[in-house]
Amino acid sequence: MAKAKVRIVDGIDAGIEKELPDEGSVTIGRRSSCDLVLRVDSVSREHCRIERSDGAYWLHDNGSSNGTLLNGLRIEKAKLVHGDVITLDRVTLEYLEEADSAHTREMIREFVVQNRPDVDGTYTAENSLIGKTLKHYKVLSVIGEGGMALVYKARDERNGEIVALKVLKRGETVDQENLQRFLKEFKTGSKLNHPNIMQVYEIGEVDGTYFISMEHINGSSLQEILDEKGRLSAEGTLKIGIQVAKALEFAFSQRIIHRDIKPENILISREGEVKITDLGLAKELKKYVSINITKTGEGIGTLHYMSPEQVENTRDVDQRADIYSLGATLYECLCGQPPFDEVGVWKFVEAINEKPPPNLNDRVPNLHPEVWPVVNKALAKRPEERQQTPTEMREELERLLTVVKAERQKKVPSQEV
């Protein structure tokens, strides 16, 4: 278990930190006998406590008058993860853990072998919400299912608009970690209004069922297209890459990185419009408070598309990790398989960290010679050797598209008069 602490972010005591013990609890409040004293009148005398149990730290509200908020959501008890923001009325604290590479590698192992928590009793295609109404959304059919949520096609009864409704899975109770990540996905998505990012409308709750309504895309994921076609043309690949880069460019302008770019999270409409989705792992690039919600087996991206630095430390990555993931996605589009597909987790991790990706020119006949250097640059092991911003990546892909189109047109025989 990594060493952990809480730090006061604002107010008269900003910067004060309290290291958390390996056993027992830390009480936070106004009373002088508290382990961490907050000199603010609106904070209760013993407002909350952080307790170590079951190998993790848990935040408990102690019946405070103004409540304890975790990442903006009022809680009674919730598990803490690195970067969580705790709000006690007008005081903000941050929960921090020291990086632990061994722990991160264990998370990767569990993710790859797909050890999942028991989800008996959650919504499934057989035990679904089809035909029911959540708030003003009539649920019509199931679109897809992930480890955390089901996605339905629904109709907004107010205006007849078709939307996608992402519904958090639940058993007898809602998983608090998934709920925090769900809330974060809405908060991040609501900040990003761009043609190449799936639009998020609202978050709601009905009788303990939490949902996010979002734009419905009449089309397929890039993963579904690759499953059907095997691989794409260079032109098609570059057109998709440019639109994804535009989405990342806008997100970066809002100081947000995605951290899980992959074919499954890229949707393509029947009109060819590309949109990125699934902002549950997105991270805000802030100096002090950055909400970074993860859990064992989740929240670390997908190994086939993860950069070496993301494999080593999921927390301290920047926009260049997204560039690597986009490069890995373009690689798969061009040749039908990701850069690395080793047998065995540790060989996989070793390949990402140490092996050069196989040359695309050896895998794709007649590939334009200028394509591979751009993709290979995006897949550089060292972040400083890649394209440094989504704008730089977009510009290189746009230049490539012009070159590839010109080459194709030269090969088309001129029609006889």
C-alpha positions as CSV (number, residue, x, y, z in Angstrom):
1,M,0.0,0.0,0.0
2,A,1.4,3.4,-1.0
3,K,1.9,6.0,1.7
4,A,-1.1,8.4,1.8
5,K,-1.9,11.8,3.1
6,V,-4.5,14.6,3.0
7,R,-3.6,18.1,2.1
8,I,-5.6,21.3,2.7
9,V,-5.9,23.0,-0.6
10,D,-7.5,26.4,0.2
11,G,-8.3,28.7,3.1
12,I,-6.1,30.0,5.9
13,D,-4.4,26.6,6.4
14,A,-3.7,25.9,2.7
15,G,-0.7,23.6,2.3
16,I,-0.9,21.8,5.6
17,E,-0.7,18.1,5.2
18,K,-1.5,15.1,7.4
19,E,0.0,11.7,6.8
20,L,-2.4,8.8,7.2
21,P,-1.5,5.9,9.5
22,D,-1.2,2.3,8.4
23,E,-3.7,1.4,11.1
24,G,-6.6,3.3,12.8
25,S,-8.1,6.6,11.7
26,V,-7.6,10.3,11.4
27,T,-10.3,12.7,12.6
28,I,-10.8,16.0,10.8
29,G,-12.8,18.9,12.2
30,R,-12.9,22.1,14.2
31,R,-12.2,20.6,17.7
32,S,-8.7,21.2,18.9
33,S,-8.3,17.5,19.7
34,C,-8.8,16.4,16.1
35,D,-5.9,14.9,14.2
36,L,-6.3,17.6,11.5
37,V,-7.8,20.8,12.8
38,L,-9.7,23.1,10.4
39,R,-10.1,26.6,11.7
40,V,-13.4,27.3,9.9
41,D,-16.6,27.9,11.8
42,S,-18.9,26.1,9.3
43,V,-16.9,22.9,9.8
44,S,-18.3,20.6,12.5
45,R,-16.3,19.9,15.6
46,E,-15.6,16.3,14.5
47,H,-16.7,16.6,10.8
48,C,-15.4,13.4,9.3
49,R,-12.7,10.8,9.6
50,I,-10.4,8.8,7.3
51,E,-10.1,5.1,8.4
52,R,-7.8,2.3,7.2
53,S,-9.7,-0.9,6.6
54,D,-9.7,-3.8,4.1
55,G,-6.4,-2.6,2.7
56,A,-7.7,0.8,1.7
57,Y,-8.5,4.2,3.2
58,W,-12.2,5.1,3.7
59,L,-13.8,8.5,4.2
60,H,-16.6,8.6,6.8
61,D,-19.0,11.5,7.5
62,N,-19.4,11.9,11.3
63,G,-22.9,13.2,11.2
64,S,-21.7,16.7,10.3
65,S,-24.2,19.5,9.9
66,N,-23.1,20.6,6.4
67,G,-22.2,17.2,5.1
68,T,-19.0,15.7,3.6
69,L,-18.6,15.8,-0.2
70,L,-16.3,13.6,-2.2
71,N,-15.7,14.8,-5.8
72,G,-18.9,16.9,-5.5
73,L,-21.1,14.1,-4.2
74,R,-22.4,13.9,-0.7
75,I,-21.4,10.7,1.0
76,E,-21.6,8.8,4.3
77,K,-18.9,6.4,3.5
78,A,-16.7,6.0,0.4
79,K,-13.4,4.5,-0.6
80,L,-10.6,7.0,-1.4
81,V,-8.3,6.9,-4.4
82,H,-5.4,9.1,-5.4
83,G,-6.5,12.7,-6.3
84,D,-9.9,12.6,-4.7
85,V,-11.3,16.0,-3.6
86,I,-12.9,16.2,-0.2
87,T,-15.1,19.3,0.5
88,L,-16.2,20.3,4.0
89,D,-18.4,23.3,3.3
90,R,-15.8,26.1,2.5
91,V,-12.7,23.9,3.0
92,T,-11.2,21.7,0.2
93,L,-8.8,18.9,0.9
94,E,-7.0,16.5,-1.5
95,Y,-6.3,12.8,-0.9
96,L,-2.9,11.8,-2.2
97,E,-0.9,8.6,-2.5
98,E,2.7,8.2,-3.5
99,A,3.2,6.4,-6.8
100,D,3.6,2.7,-6.5
101,S,4.8,1.0,-9.7
102,A,4.3,-2.5,-8.2
103,H,0.7,-1.7,-7.3
104,T,0.1,-0.3,-10.8
105,R,1.5,-3.4,-12.4
106,E,-0.8,-5.5,-10.3
107,M,-3.7,-3.4,-11.6
108,I,-2.6,-4.0,-15.1
109,R,-2.4,-7.8,-14.5
110,E,-5.9,-7.9,-13.1
111,F,-7.2,-5.8,-16.0
112,V,-5.7,-7.9,-18.7
113,V,-6.9,-11.2,-17.3
114,Q,-10.3,-9.5,-16.8
115,N,-10.9,-10.3,-13.2
116,R,-14.2,-8.5,-12.6
117,P,-16.2,-8.0,-9.5
118,D,-19.4,-10.1,-9.2
119,V,-22.2,-8.3,-11.0
120,D,-25.1,-10.7,-10.1
121,G,-28.3,-8.8,-9.8
122,T,-27.2,-5.9,-12.1
123,Y,-29.0,-4.9,-15.2
124,T,-28.5,-7.2,-18.2
125,A,-30.1,-7.6,-21.6
126,E,-32.4,-10.1,-19.8
127,N,-33.0,-8.0,-16.7
128,S,-33.1,-4.5,-18.3
129,L,-34.9,-1.2,-18.3
130,I,-36.4,-1.6,-21.8
131,G,-39.9,-0.2,-21.8
132,K,-39.4,1.8,-18.6
133,T,-39.1,5.5,-18.2
134,L,-36.2,7.3,-16.4
135,K,-37.3,10.8,-15.6
136,H,-38.4,11.9,-19.1
137,Y,-36.5,9.2,-21.1
138,K,-38.4,6.2,-22.5
139,V,-35.9,3.3,-22.8
140,L,-36.2,1.6,-26.2
141,S,-33.3,-1.0,-26.6
142,V,-29.9,-2.0,-25.5
143,I,-27.0,-0.5,-27.5
144,G,-24.0,-1.9,-25.6
145,E,-22.6,-3.1,-22.3
146,G,-19.4,-2.4,-20.4
147,G,-18.0,-3.4,-17.0
148,M,-19.6,-0.4,-15.3
149,A,-22.7,0.5,-17.2
150,L,-25.3,-0.4,-19.8
151,V,-26.0,1.9,-22.8
152,Y,-29.6,2.1,-24.0
153,K,-31.2,3.8,-26.9
154,A,-33.9,6.1,-25.5
155,R,-36.4,8.7,-26.5
156,D,-36.7,12.1,-24.8
157,E,-40.5,12.3,-24.3
158,R,-40.3,16.1,-24.1
159,N,-39.2,16.6,-27.7
160,G,-39.0,13.1,-29.3
161,E,-35.2,13.3,-29.7
162,I,-33.4,9.9,-29.7
163,V,-30.5,9.8,-27.1
164,A,-28.1,7.3,-25.7
165,L,-28.7,6.6,-22.0
166,K,-25.7,5.3,-20.1
167,V,-27.0,3.6,-16.9
168,L,-24.8,2.7,-14.0
169,K,-25.0,-1.0,-13.1
170,R,-26.2,-1.8,-9.6
171,G,-26.9,-4.7,-7.4
172,E,-28.5,-4.1,-4.0
173,T,-26.4,-1.0,-3.7
174,V,-24.5,1.3,-6.1
175,D,-20.7,0.8,-6.2
176,Q,-19.4,4.1,-4.8
177,E,-16.2,4.0,-6.8
178,N,-18.1,3.5,-10.0
179,L,-20.5,6.3,-9.0
180,Q,-17.7,8.7,-8.5
181,R,-16.2,7.8,-11.9
182,F,-19.7,8.1,-13.5
183,L,-20.1,11.6,-12.0
184,K,-16.7,12.5,-13.2
185,E,-17.5,11.4,-16.7
186,F,-20.5,13.7,-16.8
187,K,-18.6,16.7,-15.3
188,T,-15.8,16.2,-17.9
189,G,-18.1,15.6,-20.8
190,S,-20.3,18.6,-20.0
191,K,-17.2,20.9,-20.4
192,L,-16.4,19.6,-23.9
193,N,-18.7,20.9,-26.6
194,H,-17.0,19.9,-29.9
195,P,-18.2,18.3,-33.1
196,N,-15.8,15.4,-32.6
197,I,-16.7,14.7,-29.0
198,M,-19.9,12.9,-28.0
199,Q,-22.1,15.6,-26.5
200,V,-23.3,15.0,-22.9
201,Y,-26.7,16.4,-21.9
202,E,-27.5,15.6,-18.3
203,I,-27.1,13.3,-15.3
204,G,-30.0,12.0,-13.3
205,E,-31.1,9.5,-10.7
206,V,-34.4,7.7,-10.3
207,D,-35.0,5.4,-7.3
208,G,-31.2,4.7,-7.0
209,T,-30.7,4.2,-10.7
210,Y,-28.1,6.7,-12.0
211,F,-27.9,7.6,-15.7
212,I,-26.3,10.0,-18.1
213,S,-28.1,11.1,-21.3
214,M,-25.9,11.9,-24.3
215,E,-25.9,12.2,-28.0
216,H,-27.0,9.2,-30.0
217,I,-24.7,8.3,-32.9
218,N,-26.3,6.4,-35.8
219,G,-23.3,4.4,-36.8
220,S,-20.7,2.0,-35.4
221,S,-17.6,2.0,-33.3
222,L,-14.2,1.9,-35.0
223,Q,-13.7,-1.5,-33.3
224,E,-16.8,-2.9,-34.9
225,I,-15.7,-1.6,-38.3
226,L,-12.2,-3.2,-37.9
227,D,-13.8,-6.4,-36.7
228,E,-15.8,-6.5,-40.0
229,K,-13.3,-5.2,-42.5
230,G,-10.0,-6.2,-40.9
231,R,-8.1,-3.0,-41.8
232,L,-8.7,0.3,-43.5
233,S,-7.2,2.2,-46.4
234,A,-4.5,4.8,-45.6
235,E,-6.9,7.6,-46.6
236,G,-9.7,6.3,-44.5
237,T,-7.3,5.9,-41.5
238,L,-5.9,9.4,-41.9
239,K,-9.4,11.0,-42.1
240,I,-10.4,9.2,-38.8
241,G,-7.1,10.2,-37.2
242,I,-7.5,13.9,-38.1
243,Q,-10.9,14.0,-36.5
244,V,-9.7,12.3,-33.4
245,A,-6.8,14.7,-33.2
246,K,-9.2,17.6,-33.5
247,A,-11.1,16.3,-30.5
248,L,-8.0,15.8,-28.5
249,E,-6.8,19.3,-29.5
250,F,-10.0,20.9,-28.1
251,A,-9.8,18.8,-25.0
252,F,-6.2,19.8,-24.4
253,S,-7.2,23.5,-24.9
254,Q,-9.5,22.9,-21.9
255,R,-6.6,21.2,-20.0
256,I,-8.2,17.7,-20.2
257,I,-6.6,14.5,-21.5
258,H,-8.6,11.4,-22.4
259,R,-6.3,8.5,-21.3
260,D,-8.3,5.8,-23.0
261,I,-8.2,6.4,-26.8
262,K,-8.8,3.1,-28.6
263,P,-11.1,1.9,-31.4
264,E,-13.9,1.0,-29.0
265,N,-14.1,4.6,-27.8
266,I,-14.2,6.1,-31.3
267,L,-17.6,6.2,-32.9
268,I,-18.2,6.8,-36.6
269,S,-21.6,7.9,-37.9
270,R,-23.0,6.7,-41.2
271,E,-22.1,10.2,-42.6
272,G,-18.4,9.6,-41.7
273,E,-18.4,12.0,-38.7
274,V,-16.0,10.8,-36.0
275,K,-16.6,11.3,-32.2
276,I,-14.7,10.2,-29.2
277,T,-16.6,8.9,-26.2
278,D,-16.1,7.4,-22.7
279,L,-14.6,10.2,-20.7
280,G,-14.6,8.1,-17.4
281,L,-10.8,8.1,-17.3
282,A,-10.2,11.6,-18.5
283,K,-8.0,13.7,-16.3
284,E,-7.8,17.4,-15.7
285,L,-4.4,19.0,-15.9
286,K,-4.5,21.2,-12.8
287,K,-1.8,22.5,-10.6
288,Y,-3.5,21.5,-7.3
289,V,-6.7,19.6,-7.5
290,S,-7.0,16.9,-10.1
291,I,-9.7,14.2,-9.8
292,N,-8.3,10.9,-10.9
293,I,-10.7,8.1,-10.2
294,T,-9.4,4.6,-10.7
295,K,-10.1,1.2,-9.2
296,T,-8.4,-2.2,-9.3
297,G,-8.8,-3.6,-12.8
298,E,-10.2,-0.4,-14.1
299,G,-9.3,3.2,-14.8
300,I,-5.9,2.6,-16.4
301,G,-6.8,2.5,-20.1
302,T,-6.4,-0.6,-22.3
303,L,-3.0,-2.2,-22.6
304,H,-2.9,-2.6,-26.4
305,Y,-3.0,1.2,-26.7
306,M,-1.2,2.4,-23.5
307,S,2.0,4.3,-23.6
308,P,5.1,3.1,-21.7
309,E,4.7,5.9,-19.1
310,Q,1.0,5.0,-18.6
311,V,2.0,1.4,-18.0
312,E,4.4,2.5,-15.3
313,N,2.4,5.2,-13.6
314,T,-1.2,5.9,-14.6
315,R,-1.4,9.2,-12.7
316,D,1.5,11.3,-14.0
317,V,0.7,11.3,-17.8
318,D,0.0,14.2,-20.1
319,Q,-1.3,14.8,-23.6
320,R,1.5,12.8,-25.2
321,A,0.0,9.6,-23.7
322,D,-3.1,10.3,-25.8
323,I,-0.9,10.8,-28.9
324,Y,0.7,7.4,-28.3
325,S,-2.8,5.8,-28.0
326,L,-3.9,7.5,-31.2
327,G,-0.7,6.2,-32.9
328,A,-1.5,2.7,-31.8
329,T,-5.1,3.0,-33.0
330,L,-3.9,4.2,-36.4
331,Y,-1.4,1.4,-36.6
332,E,-4.2,-1.1,-36.1
333,C,-6.4,0.6,-38.7
334,L,-3.7,0.3,-41.3
335,C,-2.6,-3.3,-40.7
336,G,-5.5,-5.0,-38.8
337,Q,-3.6,-5.6,-35.6
338,P,-2.2,-3.4,-32.8
339,P,1.6,-2.7,-32.5
340,F,2.1,-5.3,-29.8
341,D,0.0,-8.5,-29.2
342,E,2.3,-10.6,-27.0
343,V,1.2,-13.8,-25.3
344,G,1.5,-13.3,-21.5
345,V,1.0,-10.1,-19.6
346,W,4.7,-9.5,-18.6
347,K,5.9,-10.1,-22.1
348,F,3.3,-7.6,-23.2
349,V,4.4,-5.0,-20.7
350,E,8.1,-5.6,-21.6
351,A,7.3,-5.1,-25.3
352,I,5.5,-1.8,-24.7
353,N,8.5,-0.6,-22.6
354,E,11.4,-2.0,-24.7
355,K,10.5,-3.4,-28.2
356,P,10.2,-1.2,-31.3
357,P,6.8,-1.7,-33.0
358,P,7.1,-3.8,-36.2
359,N,7.5,-1.7,-39.3
360,L,4.2,-1.0,-41.0
361,N,5.8,-1.2,-44.4
362,D,6.5,-4.9,-43.8
363,R,2.8,-5.5,-42.9
364,V,1.0,-3.3,-45.4
365,P,1.7,-3.7,-49.1
366,N,2.2,-0.5,-51.1
367,L,1.9,1.8,-48.0
368,H,3.0,5.3,-48.9
369,P,6.5,5.7,-47.5
370,E,5.7,8.8,-45.5
371,V,3.0,7.2,-43.4
372,W,5.1,4.9,-41.2
373,P,7.5,7.6,-40.0
374,V,4.6,9.7,-38.6
375,V,2.9,6.7,-36.9
376,N,6.2,5.5,-35.6
377,K,7.0,8.9,-34.1
378,A,3.7,8.8,-32.2
379,L,4.7,5.4,-30.8
380,A,8.1,6.6,-29.5
381,K,8.9,5.1,-26.1
382,R,10.0,8.5,-24.7
383,P,7.2,11.1,-24.7
384,E,9.6,13.9,-25.7
385,E,10.3,12.1,-29.0
386,R,6.6,12.0,-30.1
387,Q,4.5,14.8,-31.5
388,Q,4.2,17.1,-28.5
389,T,0.6,18.3,-28.9
390,P,-2.6,17.1,-30.6
391,T,-2.2,20.2,-32.9
392,E,1.1,18.9,-34.1
393,M,-0.3,15.5,-34.6
394,R,-3.3,16.8,-36.5
395,E,-1.1,19.0,-38.8
396,E,1.1,16.0,-39.6
397,L,-1.9,13.8,-40.4
398,E,-3.4,16.5,-42.6
399,R,-0.1,16.9,-44.5
400,L,0.0,13.1,-45.0
401,L,-3.6,12.9,-46.2
402,T,-2.7,15.5,-48.9
403,V,0.3,13.5,-50.0
404,V,-1.5,10.2,-50.0
405,K,-4.4,11.6,-52.0
406,A,-2.0,13.1,-54.6
407,E,-0.2,9.8,-55.0
408,R,-3.5,8.0,-55.5
409,Q,-4.7,10.5,-58.1
410,K,-1.4,10.1,-60.0
411,K,-2.0,6.3,-60.3
412,V,-5.5,6.8,-61.7
413,P,-5.2,6.5,-65.5
414,S,-6.4,9.6,-67.4
415,Q,-9.6,9.0,-69.4
416,E,-9.2,9.1,-73.2
417,V,-11.0,11.9,-75.0
